[in-house]
């Protein structure tokens, strides 16, 4: 089997799997069953908790390798595992790329761990709400003269917040690259799954994605990125830019 034939077969299999309602139902049941145990908290990247489903980590790696960005903007830092993951991918690309990691609060212990990490030279930490004008201005200043950006949104998951993030940071992304909106799966969970959070069914990243796409024709939902994963926190969240 030639390489094109292999990849064509993979795409067909992934599309068929994604269309299999029984498999999708089993997957959602598994995600719901493990969510109460905080399954995603089990993994670290180069020493820092990453708090992501492994298939999404693989998908992000594929995007970075294909796009070869010199800028990755991440909203939502937590323990910093994702920021370190992105930095490690840029290190492998051997370019001068940086990760701009934004959070409304970067706790002192997490900041210290990131500032003393072997990949700290790739990290730029920005503390502040990702939708405040001053934060957006700081991120755009760091993005100046960067040629290729990927944006990953994973902070406050309310509709209004994510929609404003999309409007603020999507202009950094050019044709062929991506904005990845994580935790769109909240829309697929039963109402009331997050009683201590301000987001819920009907008010979450997926509803924001669809509102954003209704007014922005630069991006499409890339099902070819999503289909192979099946197990993902980002259904409808892999947004590919199709024109500058």
TAHUJO-V135293 format. One record per pair of residues at least 4 apart in sequence whose ideal C-beta (glycine too) atoms are under 6 Angstrom apart, sorted by sequence separation. I is the first residue (numbers start at 1). GAP is how many residues later the second one is. D is the distance in Angstrom with one decimal. If there is no record, write none. Layout:
BEGIN
i: (I | I)
gap: (GAP | GAP)
d: (D | D)
END
This chain:
BEGIN
i: (1 | 44 | 52 | 63 | 80 | 106 | 111 | 128 | 165 | 166 | 173 | 189 | 199 | 212 | 223 | 1 | 34 | 44 | 45 | 52 | 106 | 115 | 130 | 156 | 199 | 17 | 129 | 173 | 43 | 90 | 128 | 74 | 114 | 170 | 191 | 41 | 191 | 40 | 40 | 87 | 126 | 153 | 226 | 40 | 86 | 186 | 225 | 72 | 187 | 221 | 83 | 222 | 187 | 83 | 124 | 151 | 186 | 222 | 106 | 187 | 219 | 220 | 106 | 184 | 151 | 183 | 184 | 219 | 220 | 99 | 149 | 218 | 77 | 98 | 99 | 100 | 101 | 102 | 149 | 181 | 64 | 68 | 70 | 104 | 130 | 218 | 77 | 98 | 157 | 51 | 70 | 72 | 73 | 74 | 75 | 150 | 209 | 102 | 150 | 151 | 152 | 153 | 154 | 181 | 77 | 143 | 49 | 80 | 206 | 48 | 50 | 79 | 48 | 49 | 50 | 87 | 90 | 136 | 48 | 131 | 80 | 50 | 84 | 87 | 130 | 45 | 48 | 87 | 46 | 45 | 100 | 45 | 83 | 158 | 158 | 100 | 157 | 162 | 159 | 158 | 163 | 162 | 166 | 157 | 157 | 159 | 163 | 185 | 159 | 163 | 183 | 184 | 185 | 182 | 184 | 182 | 184 | 184 | 75 | 181 | 180 | 179 | 178 | 177 | 175 | 173 | 175 | 175 | 174 | 71 | 71 | 70 | 70 | 70 | 71 | 72 | 73 | 74 | 75 | 76 | 69 | 76 | 69 | 75 | 69 | 67 | 75 | 73 | 67 | 63 | 59 | 59 | 55 | 55 | 56 | 55 | 56 | 53 | 53 | 27 | 27 | 18 | 15 | 14 | 14)
gap: (4 | 4 | 4 | 4 | 4 | 4 | 4 | 4 | 4 | 4 | 4 | 4 | 4 | 4 | 4 | 5 | 5 | 5 | 5 | 5 | 5 | 5 | 5 | 5 | 5 | 6 | 6 | 6 | 7 | 7 | 7 | 9 | 9 | 9 | 9 | 10 | 10 | 11 | 12 | 12 | 12 | 12 | 12 | 13 | 13 | 13 | 13 | 14 | 14 | 15 | 16 | 16 | 17 | 18 | 18 | 18 | 18 | 18 | 19 | 19 | 20 | 20 | 21 | 21 | 22 | 22 | 22 | 22 | 22 | 23 | 23 | 23 | 24 | 24 | 24 | 24 | 24 | 24 | 24 | 24 | 25 | 25 | 25 | 25 | 25 | 25 | 26 | 26 | 26 | 27 | 27 | 27 | 27 | 27 | 27 | 27 | 27 | 28 | 28 | 28 | 28 | 28 | 28 | 28 | 29 | 29 | 30 | 30 | 30 | 31 | 31 | 31 | 32 | 32 | 32 | 32 | 32 | 32 | 33 | 33 | 34 | 35 | 35 | 35 | 35 | 36 | 36 | 36 | 38 | 39 | 39 | 40 | 40 | 40 | 41 | 42 | 42 | 43 | 44 | 45 | 45 | 46 | 46 | 47 | 48 | 48 | 48 | 48 | 49 | 49 | 50 | 50 | 50 | 51 | 51 | 52 | 52 | 53 | 55 | 56 | 58 | 60 | 62 | 64 | 66 | 68 | 68 | 69 | 70 | 72 | 75 | 76 | 77 | 78 | 78 | 78 | 78 | 78 | 78 | 78 | 79 | 79 | 80 | 80 | 81 | 83 | 90 | 96 | 110 | 115 | 166 | 170 | 174 | 176 | 176 | 177 | 177 | 178 | 180 | 203 | 204 | 209 | 212 | 213 | 214)
d: (4.8 | 5.9 | 5.1 | 5.8 | 5.8 | 5.9 | 6.0 | 5.4 | 5.8 | 5.4 | 4.9 | 4.2 | 5.6 | 5.6 | 5.4 | 5.2 | 3.9 | 5.4 | 4.5 | 5.3 | 4.8 | 5.5 | 5.9 | 4.1 | 4.8 | 5.9 | 5.9 | 5.5 | 5.3 | 3.9 | 3.9 | 5.9 | 5.8 | 5.4 | 6.0 | 5.8 | 4.3 | 5.0 | 5.8 | 5.0 | 5.4 | 5.0 | 5.2 | 5.8 | 4.5 | 5.8 | 4.1 | 4.5 | 6.0 | 5.1 | 5.3 | 4.7 | 5.2 | 4.1 | 5.5 | 4.8 | 3.8 | 4.1 | 5.7 | 3.8 | 4.4 | 5.6 | 5.0 | 4.6 | 5.7 | 5.3 | 3.7 | 5.5 | 5.7 | 5.6 | 4.3 | 5.6 | 4.9 | 5.7 | 5.4 | 4.8 | 5.5 | 4.6 | 5.5 | 5.0 | 4.3 | 5.7 | 5.3 | 4.9 | 5.3 | 5.7 | 3.8 | 5.5 | 5.1 | 5.8 | 4.0 | 4.8 | 4.8 | 4.9 | 4.7 | 5.6 | 5.6 | 4.8 | 5.6 | 4.6 | 4.7 | 4.9 | 4.3 | 5.4 | 5.6 | 5.6 | 4.1 | 5.4 | 5.6 | 5.5 | 3.1 | 5.6 | 4.7 | 4.8 | 5.6 | 4.0 | 5.5 | 5.0 | 4.0 | 4.3 | 4.6 | 6.0 | 5.8 | 3.7 | 5.6 | 4.7 | 4.9 | 5.8 | 5.1 | 5.4 | 5.5 | 4.3 | 5.9 | 5.4 | 4.9 | 5.1 | 4.3 | 4.6 | 4.7 | 5.9 | 4.1 | 3.7 | 4.4 | 5.6 | 5.4 | 4.8 | 5.6 | 4.8 | 4.8 | 5.8 | 5.3 | 5.3 | 5.8 | 5.5 | 5.5 | 5.1 | 5.4 | 4.2 | 4.1 | 4.0 | 5.8 | 4.6 | 5.6 | 5.4 | 5.3 | 4.9 | 5.2 | 5.0 | 5.0 | 5.6 | 3.9 | 5.2 | 5.7 | 5.5 | 4.2 | 5.0 | 4.7 | 4.8 | 5.2 | 3.8 | 4.4 | 3.7 | 5.6 | 4.2 | 4.6 | 5.8 | 5.9 | 5.9 | 4.8 | 5.3 | 5.8 | 5.7 | 4.1 | 5.0 | 5.5 | 5.8 | 6.0 | 5.9 | 5.5 | 5.3 | 5.6 | 4.1 | 5.4 | 4.0 | 4.1)
END
